[in-house]
Amino acid sequence: MLDFILDSATATETLGARLAHVLTPGCLLYLRGDLGAGKTTLVRGLLHGLGYSGIVKSPTYTLVEPYLIGKWRLFHWDLYRLADSEELEYLGLREQLDGEAVLLIEWPERGYGELPAADLEVTLDYAGEGRGCRLAAASTVGTRLLARL
């Protein structure tokens, strides 16, 4: 487990970029935290760290945003508005769990029963003017990611 204090959105994006450099295909990251805690900001940094130069928006209304960056296929999910976890089947989750795509899932508890276990759990909390961030490995893949970070 690793803990960080992030004093700005830039620091959150920088941590995301660092994560980009240790990712492996097929990783599943759970992103936890209250509304506005910085989950999408972290994803923005990760995507920019992989070379994406476009706008990164929260998938709050679309539920999922796909990104193709060179050899990488990433899917940024936001399950906050998910009515029932069984909807994930209709939204194409199973096809994305192919061992190659990276899934970044906000509000994973709303997908309980349909989501596989995460490799890495990222928790962002308010800490004064900044954020606290905890990265916890939840699999051997996650342990390797943290060791390389």
C-alpha positions in Angstrom: 0.0 0.0 0.0 1.2 3.5 -0.8 -0.2 6.8 0.6 0.2 10.2 -1.0 -0.8 13.8 -0.1 -1.8 15.6 -3.3 -1.8 19.4 -2.8 -3.3 20.3 -6.2 -5.0 19.0 -9.3 -1.6 19.1 -11.0 -0.2 16.8 -8.3 -3.2 14.4 -8.8 -2.5 14.4 -12.6 1.2 13.8 -12.0 0.4 10.7 -9.9 -1.9 9.5 -12.7 0.9 9.9 -15.2 3.2 7.9 -12.9 0.6 5.2 -12.9 0.5 5.2 -16.7 4.1 4.2 -16.8 3.6 1.0 -14.7 0.3 -0.2 -16.3 0.1 -3.6 -17.9 -2.5 -4.7 -20.4 -5.6 -6.1 -18.8 -5.3 -4.1 -15.5 -8.5 -3.3 -13.6 -8.4 -0.3 -11.3 -11.1 0.7 -8.9 -11.3 4.4 -8.2 -13.0 5.3 -5.0 -13.9 8.7 -3.4 -16.6 11.2 -2.9 -17.9 13.4 -5.7 -15.2 15.9 -6.7 -12.5 14.0 -4.9 -10.3 13.8 -8.0 -11.0 10.4 -9.6 -11.4 11.9 -13.2 -8.4 14.2 -12.6 -6.3 11.1 -11.8 -7.6 9.4 -15.0 -6.8 12.6 -17.0 -3.2 12.4 -15.8 -3.0 8.7 -16.6 -4.3 9.2 -20.1 -2.0 12.1 -20.7 0.9 10.0 -19.4 0.1 7.5 -22.1 0.2 10.2 -24.8 -3.5 11.1 -25.1 -3.8 14.8 -25.9 -7.6 15.2 -26.1 -10.1 16.3 -23.6 -10.8 13.9 -20.8 -14.3 14.2 -19.5 -16.1 12.4 -16.7 -18.3 9.6 -18.1 -21.0 10.4 -15.5 -23.7 10.5 -18.1 -22.3 8.2 -20.8 -21.2 5.7 -18.1 -18.2 4.7 -20.2 -15.6 6.5 -22.3 -13.3 4.5 -24.5 -9.8 5.6 -25.4 -7.4 4.1 -28.0 -3.9 5.4 -27.5 -1.3 3.6 -29.6 -1.3 0.0 -28.4 -3.5 0.8 -25.4 -7.3 0.3 -25.2 -8.7 1.9 -22.0 -12.2 2.2 -20.8 -13.1 4.8 -18.1 -16.3 3.8 -16.4 -18.4 5.9 -14.0 -21.0 3.8 -12.3 -22.5 6.5 -10.2 -25.7 6.6 -12.2 -26.0 2.9 -12.8 -29.5 1.7 -11.8 -28.6 -2.0 -11.6 -25.3 -3.8 -11.8 -26.8 -6.2 -14.4 -26.8 -3.3 -16.8 -23.1 -3.8 -17.2 -23.7 -6.8 -19.4 -25.7 -4.7 -21.8 -23.1 -2.0 -21.8 -20.3 -4.3 -23.0 -18.3 -5.0 -19.9 -17.7 -8.6 -20.7 -16.1 -7.8 -24.1 -13.8 -5.3 -22.4 -12.6 -8.0 -19.9 -10.4 -9.6 -22.6 -7.1 -9.5 -20.7 -5.8 -6.6 -23.0 -8.0 -3.6 -22.2 -7.3 -1.5 -19.1 -10.5 -0.6 -17.1 -10.6 2.4 -14.8 -13.8 2.1 -12.8 -15.3 4.9 -10.6 -17.9 3.9 -8.1 -17.2 0.1 -8.4 -19.5 -0.7 -5.5 -22.4 0.0 -7.8 -21.3 -2.9 -10.0 -21.2 -5.4 -7.2 -21.8 -8.9 -8.3 -20.9 -8.2 -12.0 -17.4 -6.7 -11.7 -14.4 -8.9 -11.2 -12.0 -8.1 -8.4 -9.6 -5.1 -9.0 -5.9 -5.3 -9.4 -5.4 -1.9 -7.8 -7.7 0.1 -5.6 -7.2 3.9 -5.6 -9.0 5.8 -2.9 -9.1 9.6 -2.9 -10.2 11.6 0.1 -10.4 15.2 1.0 -7.4 16.3 3.1 -7.7 20.0 3.9 -7.2 21.9 0.6 -5.7 18.9 -1.1 -6.4 15.2 -1.3 -5.1 12.1 0.3 -4.6 9.1 -2.0 -4.2 5.5 -1.1 -3.1 2.9 -3.6 -3.7 -0.7 -2.4 -2.9 -3.8 -4.3 -5.7 -6.3 -4.6 -4.0 -8.9 -6.7 -0.5 -10.1 -7.7 -0.7 -7.8 -10.7 -1.5 -4.9 -8.4 1.4 -5.8 -6.2 3.7 -5.7 -9.2 2.3 -2.3 -10.2 2.9 -0.8 -6.8 6.4 -2.2 -6.7 7.2 -0.5 -10.0 5.6 2.8 -9.0 
